[in-house]
Amino acid sequence: MKQITLDIGLATGPTLKNFLPGPNEAVLDHLVLCLDKEPNAVLNACVPTYLWGSEGSGKTHLLRAVQADLREQGATVGWLDASIQDPPEFNEHWAAVLMDEVHLYTPAQQYVAFNWFVNAQTYPRWVLGAGALPPADLKLRDDLRTRLGWGHIFQLHALGERELRAVLRQAAEARGVLLNDDVMDFMLTRFSRDLGSLMALLDLIDHYAMQTKRGITIPLIKSMMDNT
């Protein structure tokens, strides 16, 4: 059955608080520790960190969450992903360098990423990278690939069916609503199973249920889809 992706305007941006770790709790703990400092201080506990895992495992969510957290502290960061074709030069005022989708970098982006990495080690600044593969398997220039493997390396695991259901039920209970098994079956088969999308979907369903003063049922979700 084809899954549906909704354009959900109520979704909040990625944060560490709304990241539901499942088997990835060690990753979350590490990032929280690194951010529990002055943003421009030397992050001695935070040598370069690299996250890898399949699509939907939460890599980009975590990098965006770190970016948002540092911005709230008044810091700026360098951000590079595969969509940025003309990245800026390294800025010594950055508190950290964040590199997402490194497995997709072009030769020009790899050059910039390596330059950022060298400068980040000189000042020093924290480097947080993410990709689909472990460092040793990345098809990148050797000097960048080896540097991405210098420090902490965490594999992110996507939540399984049982964990997704448990997370959905827990999140619903936190909102004071009930999701029965039929509703969860419908959500998991008809919509994207990416956890961030499911949490945003739950927000939308809860909001629609409150607006219409109805309980959360499959007919309610279908009605919401017809009116979205």
Rosetta blueprint (number, residue, H / E / L):
1 M L
2 K L
3 Q L
4 I E
5 T L
6 L L
7 D L
8 I L
9 G L
10 L L
11 A L
12 T L
13 G L
14 P L
15 T L
16 L L
17 K L
18 N L
19 F L
20 L L
21 P L
22 G H
23 P H
24 N H
25 E H
26 A H
27 V H
28 L H
29 D H
30 H H
31 L H
32 V H
33 L H
34 C H
35 L H
36 D L
37 K L
38 E L
39 P L
40 N L
41 A L
42 V L
43 L L
44 N L
45 A L
46 C L
47 V L
48 P L
49 T E
50 Y E
51 L E
52 W E
53 G E
54 S L
55 E L
56 G L
57 S L
58 G L
59 K H
60 T H
61 H H
62 L H
63 L H
64 R H
65 A H
66 V H
67 Q H
68 A H
69 D H
70 L H
71 R H
72 E H
73 Q L
74 G L
75 A L
76 T E
77 V E
78 G E
79 W E
80 L E
81 D L
82 A L
83 S L
84 I L
85 Q L
86 D L
87 P L
88 P L
89 E L
90 F L
91 N L
92 E L
93 H L
94 W E
95 A E
96 A E
97 V E
98 L E
99 M E
100 D L
101 E L
102 V H
103 H H
104 L H
105 Y L
106 T L
107 P H
108 A H
109 Q H
110 Q H
111 Y H
112 V H
113 A H
114 F H
115 N H
116 W H
117 F H
118 V H
119 N H
120 A H
121 Q H
122 T H
123 Y L
124 P L
125 R L
126 W E
127 V E
128 L E
129 G E
130 A E
131 G E
132 A L
133 L L
134 P L
135 P H
136 A H
137 D H
138 L L
139 K L
140 L L
141 R L
142 D H
143 D H
144 L H
145 R H
146 T H
147 R H
148 L H
149 G L
150 W L
151 G L
152 H E
153 I E
154 F E
155 Q E
156 L E
157 H L
158 A L
159 L L
160 G L
161 E H
162 R H
163 E H
164 L H
165 R H
166 A H
167 V H
168 L H
169 R H
170 Q H
171 A H
172 A H
173 E H
174 A H
175 R L
176 G L
177 V L
178 L L
179 L L
180 N L
181 D H
182 D H
183 V H
184 M H
185 D H
186 F H
187 M H
188 L H
189 T H
190 R H
191 F E
192 S L
193 R L
194 D L
195 L H
196 G H
197 S H
198 L H
199 M H
200 A H
201 L H
202 L H
203 D H
204 L H
205 I H
206 D H
207 H H
208 Y H
209 A H
210 M H
211 Q H
212 T H
213 K L
214 R L
215 G L
216 I L
217 T L
218 I H
219 P H
220 L H
221 I H
222 K H
223 S H
224 M H
225 M H
226 D H
227 N L
228 T L
